[in-house]
């Protein structure tokens, strides 16, 4: 099971609602809400589906350092 510390931040960076992420990832909105709130951890397949839907690597969602995501966003926008 994976603790996805940065899931909420990554979703916000992508400008997605929980419903939109659920549709992209095929993970239920309830599961996403529970993972974002820390009530549940993500199973490996769920973590991969969420990371793929958001365009990140799983390790970036698992990191407790939000700078990992900021660096990726800056790099993907051509600023690095």
N, CA and C atoms as a LAMMPS dump frame, in Angstrom:
ITEM: TIMESTEP
0
ITEM: NUMBER OF ATOMS
240
ITEM: BOX BOUNDS ff ff ff
-5.0000000000000000e+02 5.0000000000000000e+02
-5.0000000000000000e+02 5.0000000000000000e+02
-5.0000000000000000e+02 5.0000000000000000e+02
ITEM: ATOMS id mol type element x y z
1 1 1 N 0.839 -1.182 0
2 1 2 C 0 0 0
3 1 3 C 0.885 1.247 0
4 2 1 N 0.449 2.244 -0.717
5 2 2 C 1.257 3.454 -0.887
6 2 3 C 0.535 4.667 -0.315
7 3 1 N 1.28 5.469 0.404
8 3 2 C 0.773 6.743 0.903
9 3 3 C 1.077 7.786 -0.165
10 4 1 N 0.043 8.326 -0.786
11 4 2 C 0.226 9.289 -1.875
12 4 3 C 0.103 10.713 -1.33
13 5 1 N 1.156 11.161 -0.692
14 5 2 C 1.18 12.461 -0.032
15 5 3 C 0.811 13.606 -0.967
16 6 1 N 1.216 13.52 -2.219
17 6 2 C 1.06 14.629 -3.158
18 6 3 C -0.122 14.491 -4.112
19 7 1 N -1.018 13.555 -3.871
20 7 2 C -2.125 13.348 -4.803
21 7 3 C -2.994 14.595 -4.941
22 8 1 N -3.382 15.186 -3.852
23 8 2 C -4.23 16.386 -3.893
24 8 3 C -3.523 17.526 -4.626
25 9 1 N -2.261 17.741 -4.319
26 9 2 C -1.491 18.801 -4.969
27 9 3 C -1.385 18.543 -6.466
28 10 1 N -1.09 17.305 -6.838
29 10 2 C -0.969 16.962 -8.262
30 10 3 C -2.297 17.174 -8.98
31 11 1 N -3.384 16.798 -8.347
32 11 2 C -4.701 16.986 -8.955
33 11 3 C -4.99 18.465 -9.144
34 12 1 N -4.656 19.264 -8.157
35 12 2 C -4.868 20.715 -8.269
36 12 3 C -3.999 21.313 -9.37
37 13 1 N -2.73 20.87 -9.478
38 13 2 C -1.854 21.364 -10.544
39 13 3 C -2.433 21.087 -11.921
40 14 1 N -3.13 19.963 -12.043
41 14 2 C -3.734 19.595 -13.324
42 14 3 C -5.1 20.253 -13.525
43 15 1 N -5.598 20.932 -12.502
44 15 2 C -6.88 21.621 -12.599
45 15 3 C -8.059 20.669 -12.688
46 16 1 N -7.937 19.515 -12.022
47 16 2 C -8.983 18.504 -12.086
48 16 3 C -9.784 18.417 -10.803
49 17 1 N -11.047 18.088 -10.938
50 17 2 C -11.864 17.755 -9.775
51 17 3 C -11.652 16.271 -9.467
52 18 1 N -12.128 15.84 -8.314
53 18 2 C -12.051 14.414 -7.998
54 18 3 C -12.843 13.592 -9.012
55 19 1 N -13.984 14.1 -9.435
56 19 2 C -14.792 13.387 -10.426
57 19 3 C -14.046 13.245 -11.752
58 20 1 N -13.376 14.299 -12.184
59 20 2 C -12.62 14.243 -13.443
60 20 3 C -11.456 13.26 -13.35
61 21 1 N -10.75 13.283 -12.22
62 21 2 C -9.655 12.334 -12.031
63 21 3 C -10.194 10.909 -11.986
64 22 1 N -11.332 10.717 -11.359
65 22 2 C -11.947 9.387 -11.302
66 22 3 C -12.251 8.876 -12.709
67 23 1 N -12.779 9.745 -13.542
68 23 2 C -13.102 9.337 -14.91
69 23 3 C -11.843 8.995 -15.699
70 24 1 N -10.785 9.773 -15.539
71 24 2 C -9.529 9.534 -16.262
72 24 3 C -8.834 8.264 -15.802
73 25 1 N -8.872 8.03 -14.491
74 25 2 C -8.083 6.947 -13.903
75 25 3 C -8.859 5.653 -13.718
76 26 1 N -10.177 5.726 -13.808
77 26 2 C -11.046 4.571 -13.527
78 26 3 C -10.953 4.146 -12.059
79 27 1 N -10.613 5.107 -11.186
80 27 2 C -10.601 4.913 -9.737
81 27 3 C -11.79 5.695 -9.208
82 28 1 N -12.535 5.128 -8.268
83 28 2 C -13.742 5.807 -7.794
84 28 3 C -13.413 7.129 -7.099
85 29 1 N -14.346 8.067 -7.188
86 29 2 C -14.174 9.353 -6.528
87 29 3 C -14.037 9.164 -5.022
88 30 1 N -14.786 8.214 -4.463
89 30 2 C -14.701 7.941 -3.026
90 30 3 C -13.309 7.459 -2.645
91 31 1 N -12.733 6.576 -3.457
92 31 2 C -11.374 6.093 -3.184
93 31 3 C -10.378 7.242 -3.252
94 32 1 N -10.527 8.112 -4.242
95 32 2 C -9.632 9.265 -4.369
96 32 3 C -9.754 10.157 -3.143
97 33 1 N -10.97 10.439 -2.719
98 33 2 C -11.183 11.282 -1.526
99 33 3 C -10.544 10.648 -0.302
100 34 1 N -10.685 9.341 -0.151
101 34 2 C -10.102 8.658 1.008
102 34 3 C -8.582 8.661 0.973
103 35 1 N -8 8.539 -0.21
104 35 2 C -6.535 8.579 -0.337
105 35 3 C -6.031 9.996 -0.062
106 36 1 N -6.705 11 -0.639
107 36 2 C -6.276 12.39 -0.424
108 36 3 C -6.365 12.799 1.042
109 37 1 N -7.361 12.314 1.733
110 37 2 C -7.54 12.696 3.14
111 37 3 C -6.644 11.908 4.083
112 38 1 N -6.004 10.854 3.575
113 38 2 C -5.141 10.035 4.409
114 38 3 C -5.875 8.908 5.115
115 39 1 N -7.181 8.775 4.886
116 39 2 C -7.941 7.683 5.513
117 39 3 C -7.499 6.325 4.98
118 40 1 N -7.154 6.274 3.693
119 40 2 C -6.724 5.025 3.064
120 40 3 C -5.42 5.246 2.312
121 41 1 N -4.667 4.171 2.168
122 41 2 C -3.507 4.165 1.291
123 41 3 C -3.923 3.547 -0.032
124 42 1 N -3.156 3.789 -1.069
125 42 2 C -3.472 3.269 -2.396
126 42 3 C -2.796 1.928 -2.622
127 43 1 N -3.533 0.995 -3.214
128 43 2 C -2.935 -0.26 -3.661
129 43 3 C -2.035 0.067 -4.847
130 44 1 N -1.051 -0.783 -5.139
131 44 2 C -0.123 -0.479 -6.242
132 44 3 C -0.812 -0.165 -7.567
133 45 1 N -1.807 -0.946 -7.951
134 45 2 C -2.501 -0.698 -9.213
135 45 3 C -3.246 0.625 -9.218
136 46 1 N -3.807 0.981 -8.072
137 46 2 C -4.505 2.264 -7.938
138 46 3 C -3.527 3.418 -8.025
139 47 1 N -2.392 3.284 -7.353
140 47 2 C -1.363 4.331 -7.392
141 47 3 C -0.887 4.545 -8.823
142 48 1 N -0.685 3.462 -9.563
143 48 2 C -0.232 3.565 -10.961
144 48 3 C -1.294 4.224 -11.826
145 49 1 N -2.546 3.846 -11.65
146 49 2 C -3.628 4.434 -12.446
147 49 3 C -3.749 5.933 -12.184
148 50 1 N -3.632 6.338 -10.93
149 50 2 C -3.718 7.758 -10.591
150 50 3 C -2.52 8.529 -11.14
151 51 1 N -1.332 7.98 -10.961
152 51 2 C -0.121 8.646 -11.479
153 51 3 C -0.201 8.797 -12.996
154 52 1 N -0.593 7.739 -13.687
155 52 2 C -0.703 7.794 -15.149
156 52 3 C -1.734 8.834 -15.579
157 53 1 N -2.872 8.876 -14.898
158 53 2 C -3.938 9.821 -15.257
159 53 3 C -3.502 11.268 -15.053
160 54 1 N -2.6 11.478 -14.097
161 54 2 C -2.127 12.836 -13.795
162 54 3 C -0.85 13.204 -14.539
163 55 1 N -0.205 12.219 -15.162
164 55 2 C 1.031 12.495 -15.889
165 55 3 C 2.261 12.579 -15.008
166 56 1 N 2.231 11.9 -13.88
167 56 2 C 3.362 11.876 -12.962
168 56 3 C 3.847 10.448 -12.787
169 57 1 N 5.019 10.32 -12.189
170 57 2 C 5.53 9.028 -11.764
171 57 3 C 4.982 8.758 -10.358
172 58 1 N 4.844 7.483 -10.026
173 58 2 C 4.311 7.136 -8.703
174 58 3 C 5.163 7.751 -7.597
175 59 1 N 6.48 7.725 -7.758
176 59 2 C 7.346 8.244 -6.682
177 59 3 C 7.064 9.714 -6.4
178 60 1 N 6.651 10.462 -7.43
179 60 2 C 6.365 11.876 -7.212
180 60 3 C 5.114 12.062 -6.352
181 61 1 N 4.152 11.18 -6.507
182 61 2 C 2.958 11.251 -5.677
183 61 3 C 3.233 10.744 -4.264
184 62 1 N 4.206 9.839 -4.126
185 62 2 C 4.529 9.275 -2.817
186 62 3 C 5.453 10.177 -2.002
187 63 1 N 6.181 11.043 -2.65
188 63 2 C 7.122 11.918 -1.952
189 63 3 C 6.369 12.858 -1.028
190 64 1 N 6.943 13.125 0.134
191 64 2 C 6.316 14.106 1.026
192 64 3 C 6.881 15.51 0.778
193 65 1 N 7.632 15.656 -0.319
194 65 2 C 8.208 16.945 -0.698
195 65 3 C 7.455 17.504 -1.914
196 66 1 N 6.637 18.513 -1.698
197 66 2 C 5.858 19.095 -2.784
198 66 3 C 6.75 19.712 -3.86
199 67 1 N 8.004 20 -3.534
200 67 2 C 8.926 20.546 -4.532
201 67 3 C 9.16 19.563 -5.678
202 68 1 N 9.041 18.257 -5.411
203 68 2 C 9.192 17.275 -6.481
204 68 3 C 8.161 17.53 -7.575
205 69 1 N 6.941 17.857 -7.196
206 69 2 C 5.9 18.145 -8.175
207 69 3 C 6.124 19.489 -8.836
208 70 1 N 6.509 20.484 -8.071
209 70 2 C 6.742 21.817 -8.637
210 70 3 C 7.832 21.762 -9.702
211 71 1 N 8.9 21.033 -9.428
212 71 2 C 9.991 20.888 -10.398
213 71 3 C 9.487 20.245 -11.677
214 72 1 N 8.639 19.234 -11.554
215 72 2 C 8.09 18.544 -12.733
216 72 3 C 7.201 19.485 -13.537
217 73 1 N 6.377 20.271 -12.864
218 73 2 C 5.479 21.194 -13.557
219 73 3 C 6.29 22.238 -14.308
220 74 1 N 7.287 22.801 -13.666
221 74 2 C 8.147 23.811 -14.302
222 74 3 C 8.862 23.202 -15.51
223 75 1 N 9.418 22.003 -15.337
224 75 2 C 10.141 21.343 -16.418
225 75 3 C 9.208 21.042 -17.596
226 76 1 N 8.014 20.548 -17.324
227 76 2 C 7.093 20.187 -18.404
228 76 3 C 6.558 21.407 -19.135
229 77 1 N 6.611 22.567 -18.503
230 77 2 C 6.165 23.811 -19.156
231 77 3 C 7.307 24.529 -19.872
232 78 1 N 8.487 23.914 -19.906
233 78 2 C 9.609 24.45 -20.652
234 78 3 C 10.372 25.554 -19.944
235 79 1 N 10.237 25.631 -18.625
236 79 2 C 10.92 26.699 -17.889
237 79 3 C 12.214 26.225 -17.238
238 80 1 N 12.571 24.974 -17.407
239 80 2 C 13.793 24.483 -16.764
240 80 3 C 14.796 24.068 -17.805
